[in-house]
Amino acid sequence: MKIETKFEVGTYVYFMYNNQAIIRSIGGFDIYVNGVREVKVKNWFSSETQVDENKCFATKEELINSL
């Protein structure tokens, strides 16, 4: 199985955290595979901050439009 991610390690992305728009560089990924139908990717930014890939955006405008 080949798993492709939306972003690469080191890419800066925008996301919401504690009701604030944040920009951070991706430090790595946690990938969860449940059978062949469901793959969840979480981007991590520090040991305490993990965000689902579908809640990360390349631009601030994309983040705002998602709200």
C-alpha positions in Angstrom: 0.0 0.0 0.0 1.3 3.4 -0.9 0.3 6.3 1.3 0.6 9.8 0.0 0.4 12.8 2.2 -0.9 16.3 1.4 2.3 18.0 2.7 5.9 17.2 3.2 8.0 17.4 6.4 9.3 21.0 6.7 6.3 22.5 4.9 4.7 25.5 6.6 0.9 25.1 7.0 -1.9 27.0 8.7 -4.3 25.4 11.2 -6.6 26.4 14.0 -5.4 25.7 17.6 -7.1 26.9 20.7 -9.3 29.2 18.6 -6.2 30.9 17.0 -4.9 30.7 13.4 -1.4 29.2 13.7 1.4 28.7 11.1 4.0 26.0 11.8 6.4 23.8 10.0 5.5 20.1 9.9 7.9 18.0 12.0 6.6 14.6 11.0 3.5 12.4 10.5 1.5 9.8 12.4 -0.3 7.5 10.0 -3.1 5.2 11.1 -4.4 2.5 8.7 -7.6 0.7 9.5 -8.0 -2.0 6.9 -7.9 -0.9 3.3 -10.5 1.8 3.4 -9.5 4.3 6.0 -6.1 6.0 6.3 -5.7 8.9 8.8 -2.7 11.2 8.6 -1.9 13.5 11.5 0.8 16.1 11.1 2.8 16.8 14.2 4.5 20.1 15.1 5.7 19.3 18.6 5.2 16.4 21.1 2.0 18.2 22.3 0.6 19.4 19.0 -0.9 17.0 16.4 -3.4 18.1 13.8 -5.4 16.0 11.3 -4.1 16.5 7.8 -7.5 17.6 6.5 -7.4 20.5 9.0 -4.1 21.9 7.7 -4.0 24.4 4.9 -1.3 25.7 2.6 -2.5 29.4 2.9 -4.3 31.5 5.4 -7.0 32.2 2.8 -7.7 28.5 2.5 -8.0 28.2 6.3 -10.4 31.1 6.5 -12.5 29.7 3.7 -12.8 26.4 5.5 -14.4 28.0 8.6 
